[in-house]
Each structure stands twice: as C-alpha cells, then as structure tokens.
Amino acid sequence: MDDDISLTKECRANGPSQKGSNSSSRAPARFLGAVICLFVIFSLLLEGEAKSKFVFQTVIDKAKQLAEKPFQSPPQVPEFLVKMSYDDWRDIRFDSEQAMWRKEKLPFAVQFFHPGLYYDRAVAINVVDPSGEHTVPFSTDMFNYGRNNFKDKIPPDLGFAGFRIHYPINTPDYYDEVAVFLGASYFRAVAKNQNYGMSSRGLAIDTALSTGEEFPYFKEFWLLKPAPGANKMVVYALLDSASVTGAYTYTIQPGVETTMDVKSVLFFRKKVEKLGIAPQTSMFFYSETASQRPLDDFRPEVHDSDGLLVATGHGEWIWRPLRNPRTLQIQSFQTQNPVGFGLLQRDQVFDHYQDLESKYETRPSLWVSPAGNWGEGRVELIQIPTEGEVNDNIISMWVPANVPSKGESANYSYKLSWHFPNGGRPPGGHVVSTRIAKGKGEKVRKFVIDFEGGRLDALPADAALTAVISVDSKAKLVEQQLYKNRVTKGWRLVFQVSFDEPGSIDRVMPPGKRPSSELRAFLKLAESALTETWSYAYQP
C-alpha cells in the first residue's frame, strides 16, 4: 500500500506542468511522466477490480473442489441450543436496527437467524461489495434473547442459521420480509400482498425411497451488495451433502410476482438413485374435494396448496388436485423438456377458509419454468398422510431419467415465480373445484368438476361444448352431464364412475393400500381443447 502511495506521488510530481510553466526542456519528461501516471492509475484500478471480482465461477470452483474431498458432517451447535423449546427459540429476536445495509438506505436489507432447535448447524455468510469479499461476523449483541438466560454461554464464533431479505414490496416506506433461506437447502418467498406458505429447496436426493432421504444443505452464502435503486438482489450458495455438491445463484426480484432466476451446477461424489430438481414442499390437510374435514374444526378448508399443475413438453396442461391420502401416494407425469410445473393455491376466497390468523387465501403459488432442454424425465408428486396442518406433507419435483455417475457434473437453470394464479397458467380454461360424492350404486362415485376461464365464460349455454372423459381398466364410465354454470359463468362437468370389485389380493389389503384408478377429463369445442386436463387418482 505504501508503494502505491509513493507511485501516485511520483505520478503527480512528474505529470503535466503546473499552470504558468513553459520550460520546453522538460516536455519529454512531462510526457513520459504522464504515461507512467496513467499506467499506475490503470494498474491500481485493475487491482481494485480483481479484489472485488467475485463471480459465480468462484462458487462453482469451490463446489468442484469440495466434491473431490470426502464428505464431512458439519459441526453442530451446542446441545443446550438444540434442546430449547420452540417458544424459547422464537423469543430470540434479531435487532432490526442492525440489519445489513439499513443505515445506507439501500433498497434491500438483510437480517439473520440465530441457530437452535431444528437449526442445529451454522452457515457461513459473506458480503461481496466493490472492495471485495467480507465475512459477516456473528455477535450475540445482534440479538435480543428475551426471557432466555444463556447469552453468556454462546460461543463468540457460533455463526448464523440463515438470513431473511427485506424489501419495500407493499408500500414504499416499509421493508417487508420477502425471502428466507433457513434450514438445509430450504427457502421461501412471497409476492406482493402474500403471506408465507410453501417452500422450495435447492436439491432433493432419494426422496420417498425405502433407503431413506438425504438432505443436502447450503453451507455458505455470498450476498452481493445491491446498488442504490436496484430492484434485484443476487445470492450465491454453496451446497454440500454425502452424495452431491453444488453451486447456486439466485437473482431475486420482488414484486407483484416475485421471481428468482436460478442457476445450479452439481458435482457428484457418488451416483444417487433419485435426483429431485427444483423441489417444492407444501401442506394439504383437507378441502372441498373429499369429506375429510374434522368434526371439531370450523374451517371449510385448510391447505397451503390445492393442486399440482404440469405443462408438458408436448403442449398439454395437467391439473392434479391434491389430497390427504390414507397411505403414502406417489404419482408421476412423464414428459420430455417440460414447459413448467408447480404447486398452486388457486382458491383465494377467504370464505372458503375462514381463518383470520393463517390467511390461507394469501398463500403463494410457485411455478418452475425450466431454461433450456431438461430432456427425458418426470414431474413427481408425493403425498403423505397427515393428521394436522403443522407439517408439510406434499412434495413435487423434476426427476431426470438419467442421473450423472460418480465424478460427473450436471447443470440446471430455471425461473421460480411466487405468485397469485391469474389465468396465464394455463392460457385456457382451468379447474376451480373438484367434489366427490356417492353415486347411483354401491361401487359408483360421482365427480363434480367446475371449469372456468379462457373462452369458457363467453360461451352460451347452447354451445357445442363436449367433455372428453377417460378411465382406466379398473373402472367404467356410467353417465355424464355438462352444462353452463349460470352463477359463475363457467361450466360444470358431472360424471359417475363404477369401480370394479377388488381382486382376491386387493381384498386382503387395507383400503388405503389398494391400487388407485386414474381418471382424466377436459372440455373441447369441435376439435380444439379449451381447458387443461383434470387428472385424479381415485383410491376405493
């Protein structure tokens, strides 16, 4: 640094002559001095740029180097923090006055989470600004510990459990919480006027396999300091697990539809059996679809998401209503190069929930838009039985047909859109409700499907609209009616299906484990499909 100062002083001394100097004998020296001056200044600028040049490739290199070493489990936080109660952990509050970039009045501010309870390991968090890369140091002075009395026992280098991003998304003078990265590789976000609901993950490995699921985790983050007036924030993340390492970049833009442009590069320590790309997790307890409402619950519906939407690579839009099954259910939607998929909360009517605290009608939907060709694979839906609304029991993800082997790599890019469904996905008509009731016979069930949107609402009641219904070999279509819903202006499809008597093997199985029947239906005008395809797995 002292050499830099002496060089710049020499540059000033040997630069162009001061005003009033006209000595021609010093002109060559002055010219040479000016050249040296410019060279020194340019060199210093390059050096400063090199110090601050932290790019995604830096994280990719770290992930590659990490994959070449044996996996090491991260150290856990002190046991007394892990054993605290949920209320005790919630009583630890970050001091908002110490939020990163708050005093600079930048568009974004960042607050941090304290380790403890479920969050039993700390992550490294860094900031990247024009001067370079800087570690964010942990300090107990950043937190208010409430009624907890263990502040003096906390190690000074404990670290953070995660962080949350604030941005004035609803009003210009208040910084709302818009995104959270906390726990394993989990994160979630909201759009304008939303409340937190479902989550996403960086990666899923061997989910719902008998061998057990492996949970990768983000071990280090780099937060790029936003410029004044910026409407986007960039987060880099380093992922680690026993099988896979990865480098991730999230370009987050809050708004009416909060988006995250995601790029990931994965390195495989060993081959995994099932790889889940852009995994989503949500909660579904009950809805109008089936008679599952508990007798002592006043709320008509309880769920963070009510269906899975898939836009296949061959142009079909498929809607699968969610359910709370009696046993684990896994369904797959095979396709090539999917257009998109996501768990949606289509029902946004308060009267359908009647929950002033949870506000389920304001929960976000999450749509995944792949970038480039993802090849052959499937969108997998996993539904787990639940007896309440506390735990997430719904998972969806892209499962590629070909998984890299040990020593190989793969990359996936996509956009995540946290939004309220607005009719753009799908572009035509869509399902707004699914209801199931007893039909005309012991083994007959009635299905009532309401479609709205697209061209449907403008069609008169005498339009030549038809329904295409298909059932599998274990069922038989008994009757069907399609008519205009004069209240909603949409169309209602009612059909009844008779299901076969269970076979000898099925009869000895519990009802929840008997094979399900696949049902499909959509509406068309002439030869043109006007709606998405309703898809349902009915389990007698």
N, C-alpha and C positions, 0 to 999 in steps of 0.2 A: 504494500500500500504506500509506503514511504517513497519507493521508486517511482510509483505512478505520480505522486505529488511533484517530485523533483523534475520529472519529464514534462509535466504540464507547465511548471515554472519556466523551464528552458524553452518550451514552445512559445510562451508569452514573450520571453526575452529576445528570441530570435525571429519573431514573427514580423509582419509588416511594420514599417517605421511609424513612429508616433506622428501625429499631426504637426506639420511645420518642418519636418526633417526632409532635406533634399540632397543628401550625400549620395552621388551616383556610385561611389566606390563600394557602398555597402549593399547595392541592389542584388547582386548574385547571392550574397549571404542571406539577405532577407528572403529571397525566393526559395532558397534551399530550406531555410527555417520554416517557411510557410508549409512546404511539402511535408517536413518532419512533423510539424504541428498537426496537420490533417491526418497523417498516418497514425500518430499517437492517439488522437481522439477517436479515430475509427477503430483502432485496436481495443481501446477501452470499452467502446460501445459493444463490440463483438464479445468481449469478455463478460460484460454485464448480461448480454443476451444468453450466453452459454450458461451462466449461473442460474438464470430463471427459466431455461428451456426444459420444462418437464412435460413430456408428451405421453400419449397413450402407449407408444412403443416402449417407454420406460417400464410401464407396468407389465407389458407383455414379456419383456426380458426377465423381469422378476418372477413371473409365473413359470416361465420356462426353466429358469434356474432352480426354482423351488421343486418342480416336478422331477428333477434329476437327483433329488435327495430323498431319503426315506421320510415318510410322514412322521411328524412329531406332534403329539397331542398338546394343545395349548395349556399353559398353567391355569389352574382355577383360582378364583378369588378366594379370600379367607372364608372358612366354613361358617363363621357366625353371620356373614352376609348372605350366604346361600340359604341358611335356615330361617331367615327372617320371614315374617308373615307378609301377605300381600299388602295389608294396610300399612305395615311399617315401611315397606319399600315405597309405597305411594306417598308416604309422609316426607320422603327425601325430595326436595324441590330445588331445581336449578335456579340460581339468581338471574332473572331475566335482564337485570342491568348489566350483567357481564356477557351478554350474548355477543358472539363474534360479529364484528362489523356494525354493531348497533350505533356506537358513537360516531362512526364515519357516515352514518345515514345512507348506507348503500341500499339498493333495492331488496337485497336478501340479508337475513340474519340467521345465525345458527346457534342452537342450544344443545346441551349434552345430557346424556342419561348416565346415572350412577349404576355401577354393577351391583348385583344382588338378586336374590330369589331365583327366578328362571334364568337370569342372565349371569351365568357363572364364569364367564371369561371376559377379559377386557380386549378391546381392539385399539390398534394404533390409529390416530387421526392426525393428518398433516394438512397444512395450508400451503398452496402454491400461489405466489404473487410475483410481480416483476423482479423482486430481489432474490427469488429462489424458493426452495422447499423448506418449510419450518414445521417441526413437531408441535402439536398443541399440548402443552404440559397440563397434567392433572393437578388439581388442588382442591382440598376439602373446603376452602374458602369460597369456591364457586357454588356451594350447595347450602341449603337450609335443611337441617336434619330433623326438624320438628321435635317430636317427643322422644326420638331415638337418642341414646346416650353413649354411642360407640364411636363418635367422631375421632377421639384421640387414639383409637386402636387401628384406624385405617392407614395402610401403608402410604407413604407420600407419593409413590410411583404407581399407584393402583391402576390408573387408566380409566377409560370410559367404556360403557356398554354399547353406546351408539349415539346417534345425533338426530335432531329434527330441524327441518328447514322452514323458515317463516318468510312470508311474502304478503304484501297487501292485495290479496286476491278479491276480497269482497268490497272493501272500502279503501280509498287511497291513503287514509291516515292510521290504519291499524294493520299490524303484521300478523296475519293468520298463520296457523300451522298448516303447511301444505304437503309435507312429505316426511316420513320417518324411516330410518334404517336402524333396525334393532332386532337382535337375536338371529343366530345362524346367518342365513343369507336372505332373511325376510325383510321386506319393505312394503310400505303402502303410501297412498297419496289420495288427495281429494281435488275435485274441481270446484268451481265457484258454487257457493250455497250448499255444499255437501258436508256430510259427517263421515268419519272413518267407518269402514266396514271391512270388506275383503282385503286380502293381502296378495302380494306376489313374492316370488323367490328368484334368486339368481340361478339355481340349478336344483334338480331333484334326481336322486340316484336310488334305483331299486325300490321305488315306492310301491307298496301293497304286494310285495313278494314275501314268500314264506321265509326267505333268508334274512329278512329284516331290512329296514330302510337306513341308508347312510345319509347323514345331514352335512353337506358342505357348509362352510361358514366364511364370511368375509373377515379376514384377519387384519386388514389395513385399508384405510381410506385416504384419498387425497382430494381436498376440496379446492377447486380453482376459484380464486377471489374474483367476484364479478366486478365489472366496470360500472361506474355511475350511470344510471339509466338503463342497465341491462335488464332484459326480461327473461333471460335464461341463466341457469347455473349448471356447471359441469362437475360431476363427481366421478372419480376413478376408484375402483375397488379391486383388491387382490383376494381371490378365493382360494381356499385350501380344503382338502379332505384326504382320506386314505387312498382314494382312487383317482381323483382329478384335482388339478389346479386350474386357475383361470384368471384372466384379466378382463375387467368390465369397465365400460364407460357409460355413464348416464347423463344425458343432456336434458335437463328438466325445465319445462316451460309451463308455469301455472297459468290457468285461465278458465274460460267457460268450459273448455275441455283441456284438462291438464295432460300434457304429453311428456313421454320420456323416450328419447331416441337411445336405443341400447345397442352396443357393440360388445361382443364377447369372443374371446379366443381361449380355447380349452386345451389343456395338455393332460394326457392320460398316463398315470403311474401304472395302471393296470386296466384291463378291459372290464367294463361293467355290463351287467345283464340287461338293465333297462335305464335309459337316459331320458330325463324329462326336461325339455327346453321350454322356457317362459312359463313355468308352473304358476298356477293360481290356487289359492285356498279360500274357502268361504264357509258360511254356515247356513244350513237349511233345516229348520225344525218341523214346520208344517205350513200349509197354505190351503187354498180352496180346492186343490186338486183331489185330495183324498181326506177321509174322515179320521184325521189324526190329532185333532185339537184336544188337549187335555180337558177334563171336566172342570177343573178348578182354575182355568186360565181365561180371562175375559177377552183376550186379544184374538181377533179373527185369523190373523196370520203372523208368523214370526220367521223371518229369514233375511239374510244379507243379500242373497241372490236367489232368483226363482227359475233360472234356466241356463242352459248352455247353447250358444249359437255358434255354428260352424259354417264357414263359407269355403266349400271345397274347391279344388283346383279345376274341376270340370263345370263350374258355374252353378252348382246347387247350393241353396241356403237351407240349413237344417236346424230346427229348434227342438231341443230335448228338455222338457220340463223337469225340474229337479224333484226328488222325492227323498223321504227319510225311510230307507229300507229296513226290513227286519234283519237282514244279514248283509254282509259286505257285497256290494254290487260294482262290477267293472264293465263298462261298455266302451267300445272302440269305434271310431269313424275313420275308415281307411280312405286315404286320398294321396295325391301327388301334388307337391307345390301348393299348399293351402293358401287361399287368399287372406284368411284370418279366422280367429276363434276367440271366444271369451265367455266368461260368466257374467250374466246381466241381471240387473234388478229392474225389470220392466215395470212392475207395479209401483207407481209413485203416488198413490192415493192414500192420504192419511187415514181416511175412514176404514180402509182395509186392514189397518194395523192397530189404531187406537192407542199408540204408545208414545206418550209425550216425552219420555226420557230417552228411549233408544232411537226414536225417529227413523224407523226402518225405511220410510219412503224417501229419505235423503241419502241413502247409501249409494256409493258409486258402482257403476258397471265398469268392467275392464275389458278392453278389446286389444288383441295382439295382431299386428299387421306385419307379417314377415317381409324382410327385404331380401331380394334375390330368390333363387330357387332352393328350396329345402329338400327337394327330392321326395322319395317314397317314405311313407310313414303313416302315422295315425294320430288323431286327437283322441286322447284317452280321458274318460270321465270316471272318477272313483267316488262312490257314495257310501258313507259309513254310517251305521245306525247311531242315533244319539237320543238321549232322554231329556235334553235341555238345550239351551241356546249358548252355553258357556264356551264350548269347544267348536272349532272348525271341523266340519265333517265332509266337506266337498272339496275335491281336487280335480283340476283339469290341466293338461299339459300336452305338448307335442312330443311324440315318441318316434324318433327316426328309425327306419327299418335297419339301417346299417350303423353300428356303433364302432368308433375307432378302437383299435387294439392298443396294447401297452406300447408306449413310446410315440404314438401318433398324436395328431392335433386336429382340431376342428374349430370352425368359427361360425357364429350365428349373429345376425343383425336383425333388429325388429323395432317397431314402434309400439309403445304401450299408451293407450288412451283411456284415461279415467274420466268418465262422462255420465251424463244422463242420456238414456236412449232417446233419439229424436226423429226416428223414421228413416234415417240414412242407412242403417244396417238392420235388415236388408232393404234394398231400394223399393221393393214392392210391399204387398200385404204381409202382416205378421200375426202371430198368435198372441192374444191378450189374456186368455184364461183357458184352463183345462179342468173339467169336472168329470168325476166318475161316480156312477151310481148303479144300483141293482137294476138289471134288465128284466125282460119278459122270460123268465125261466131261471132254474137253479144255477146253471152254469153260464148264464148270459150277463154281460155287463154293458151298461150304457155309457157312452163317451160323448160329452158335450164340449165342443171346441168353438171358441169365438175368434174370428179373424177380423182385423181392421187394417186400415192404411192403404197406401198406394192408390190404385184405381177403384178399389172396392167400394169406398164410401160414396162415390159418384154414380155407381151402377144402380139402376132402378130395380124394384123388386121382381120384375118380369124378365130380367136379363138372363141370357142363356148361359149362366154360370153353372159349372159342374164340379163335383168333387171326385178326386181320384183317391181311393182308399185301398190299401193293400195290407193283408195279414199273412202271417207265416203258416206253415203246415199244421201247427198245433191249434189253430183257431179257424172260425168260419164267420164271414160277414153275414149277418141275419137281415138287417134292414138299414136304411139311411134316409135322412131328410136334410135338405139345405134350403135355408130361407133367409130373407133380409131381416136383420135386427133393427126394427124401427126406432128403438131407443138410442142405440149407439151409432146407427148408420152403417155398421159393419154387417158381417154375415155369420150365421150360426150353423155349424155342421153338427148333426146328431146322428150317431150310428150305434148299432148294437152288435156285439160280437159274442159268439158262443165258443167256449173253450172246451177242448177235449177232456174226457175223463183222464186223470193221471194214470200212467202205466204202473205196472207192478212194482218197479223200482221206485218211481216217484211217490207212490202211496206210502212207502215206509219212511220217506224223508220228511222232515219238518216242513210246514208250509213255506217258510221263508227261504228254504233252500231248493225248492222245486224250480225247474227251468222256466224262464220267463218267455213270453211271446212278444215278438216285435211287431208293432203296428205303425203304419205311416199314412199320412193324408195331406193333400194340398188341393187348392182350388185353381181352376183354369177356365179361360174364356176361349172357345174354339180350341186351337192348339197351343195357346200361349198360357204358360203358368203365371198366375197373378200373385201367388203367395209363396212364402217359404214352405218347406216340408215339415209338418208336425211329425215328430218321431217319439215313440213311447215304448218302454219295455214293461209290459204288464205281467205281474207275478201273481198267479192264482193263489 
